[in-house]
Amino acid sequence: MTPDRGYTLRGVSRSYLLDAVPVHALHGVDLTFDGGEAIALMGPSGSGKSTLLHVAALLEPPSSGSVWYLGRCLAGPGGFDDNGRSSFRLRRLGFIHQTYPMIVSLTPLQNVMLPGEYAGLARGEARKRAESLLDRVGLGGFGDRDVRTLSGGERQRVAIARALITGPVVVFADEPTAALDPDIGGQVLDLLFEQARQSGAALVLATHDPRVAARADRVVELRAGRVVGPTGPTGPLS
């Protein structure tokens, strides 16, 4: 049956070679992310969380299975080619890394504008959206700063704004507060959950932190590349 609800992974597996040794990172994963929902991916190191984020975000192709959005196959048999996946990822998906990479030759405002312009927004519209998003994450006066002078928490706020500028249907975040101290990390999480919900995007976070997972609408636990059961913050769901 064609998946036609939300953003859907169907039977997704991912294998690759590491120093000529085969690694089977994901095994037949079935998941759906609905708009406005926050999902935490949990599991020990090596369980497949980051690989799942990368495949779902169209950064890596599935070895088998497929990724769908509203009845359209994005990756897998019958899906988009490389250019089509890149275009969809740029226009409809956001990704937040734990190391908040930025182009240091650009201002925070320009860093936020850049994916919007690449996605086809006119420069004036990209600037308007970027300024609004920086205001929303509490950095309204920081647009013209040198990014090298920003703290880690400020950089991650810029990264949240950058991930939202195209109006994505899903925002993926890989351990987004791992490099921050607990107080700043908590503030960044407040903003991330608030802004994702305001935009109506699904938010999918990979995390080791049970405090992060407790704030999600749904927790999905991975073991050895397999989903061992969706859970709620307080335990397994029947």
N, C-alpha and C positions, 0 to 999 in steps of 0.2 A: 504494500500500500504506500502511496506517495505521502511523505510527511507534509502536512499543511498547517501545522500549528507552531508558532514561535520559531525559534532558531534551534535546529535539531541535528543531533549526531545519531547516525544509525549504523550499528555494527562496525564502528571505527576501530581499526587496528593500525599500529605504527611500528615498523621494524627498521633498523638501520645497522650499518657496520661501524664499530668503534675499534680502531687498530686491528682491522680484519676479523674482529669477533662479532658475530651477530648479536644484536640487542633487541629484545622484543619488549618495547616500552608500553604499548597499549594492546588490549585484547578485547575486541568486540564490544566497545563502549556504546551504550544507548543513553542519550540524555536530551532533554529539551529545556531551553531557557526562555521564559516568558518575559515580555516587556514589563518593566517596573519591579521585577523580582531580583533579589540579591541572593546569590548562590556561593557558598564557600566550598572549595575543594580542599579536603584534608587528607593526610596520609604521611607516612615517614618519607625521608629522603629516598629518592629512587622509585617511588610508588607510581610515577607517571604524571604528576600534577602539571609540571611545566610543559611536558610534551602534549598533554591534553589541551592546555591553553593554546599552544602554538598551532596545533592542528585545527582546533575550533576557530582560531583567529585567521586561518588561511596563510599562516607563516610557513607551515610545513604541509606537504600533501599526505593524506592517509595512504597507508600501504594497501588497505582494503576498507570497504565501507564507504560512507558518504556523509557530506555535510549539506544541510538544506536550510532555506529560509522561505517561509510562506509558499511551499510547493515548488520552489526552484532549487535545482541541484547546483550547489556552489563548487563542490569538490567531490571527486569520485567519478564512477562511470556515468557518462552523459553530462558531466559538470563543465564549468568554465575552463578555458585554457589558462596558462600562466598570466597572460595580460588581463583576462577577465577577472581572475581572482585578485590580482593586484588592484584593479580598479574598484572592485566591490569593497575590498579591505580599506582602501583609502577613503571611500565615500561613506561607508556605512558601519565601520568598526572602529573602536578606540582601543588603544593598548597602553597600559601604564607599567613601566619597569620598576624594579626595586632600586635601581641605581640612578633613576631620573636623568638620563642622558640629554644633553642640550647642545646646540650649536653655539659655541662661546663667542663667535664673531657677530651674533645677532642679539638684539635686546630680548627681554622676556616677551614683550608684545609681538615682536617679529617671530619668535619661536612658536607662539600660539597661532599666529596668522598662517604660518607656512603650510601646514597640511590642508587648511581651508582653501588656500590659493591653488595648491596642487590638485585639489578635488574640483576645481572649476569655479570657485567663488570669485566674483569681482573683488579687486583689491579694497575698495571702499567697504564692501559688505564684510569681507574677512576682518578688516580693522574694527568695524563696528561690533561684530560678534566677539572678537578677541578682547576688546576693551570691556564689554559687558561681562564676559566670563572671568576676567581678572578681578573685576569688582566683586563678583559673586564668591570668589575664593579668598577675598580679603586682601588683594594685592592691587587695588585700584591706583595707587601712586607709584607702582613699581615698573610700569611698562617700559620706561626708557633706561632702566638701570643696567649696569654691567652684570651679566648673569654670574660672573665669577665672584661677585660680592654677596650673592644670595646664600642664605643658610640652607641646610638640607631640607628642612620643612618647607621653606619658601620655594625651593626648586620643585619639590613634589607637588605643591599647589599649582605651580605653572604647568606641570605635567598633567594634572587633572584638567585644567582649562584646555590644554592642547588636545587632549583625548576627546573632548566634548564638542569641539568647534564645528564638526561636520554634522552634528545631530545624529550620532551613531545609534544603531538598534541594539548593539551589545558593547559594553565596555569590559575589557579583560584586564585584570591586574595581577601581576606576579609578585607576591610578597611585597606589597606596596609600602609597608611601613617597617620592613625588616632592618633598614639602615638608619632608622630614626629612634630617638629616645622615646620612652613610653608616653610622656606627656605630649610631645609634638606629634608622635604617631597617632595618639588618640584624636587630636585636633584634625589631622589630615583625614583620618577615617570618617569623622563626623562630616567633613566636607564632601568626601567621596560618595558616601551613602546618600547624603542630602541632594547633591547635584545630579547623581544618576537617577534618583527617583523623580526629581523635578523634570528631567528631560524625558522620562518614560523609558529609558534604556534598561535592558537587563544588565546586571552587574555580576561578573563572575570573577571571584578572587581565589587564587591559590595561597594557602596560608598554613603555617604550623601553629598559629596562636589561637587557643580556644576562646580568648576574649573577642577576637575578630569573628570567629565562627558563631559565637553566641548572638551576634548582631544580625546574622543572615536570616533570610526567610527559610532557607533550606541548606542543609549540609550534605555534601556527597563525599563519601569516604572511598579512597582508592587504596588498594593493596596489590602490589606487583602488576600494575597496569590494568587491573580489573576494578569495576565498581562493585563494592561489596555491600552496598545498600544505601539509598538515600536516608538521611536521618534529620531529625529536627534538632534544635539547640540542646534539648534536654534528653535526647536518646533516640533509639530506632523508631521509625514510623511504621505502623502496621499497614 
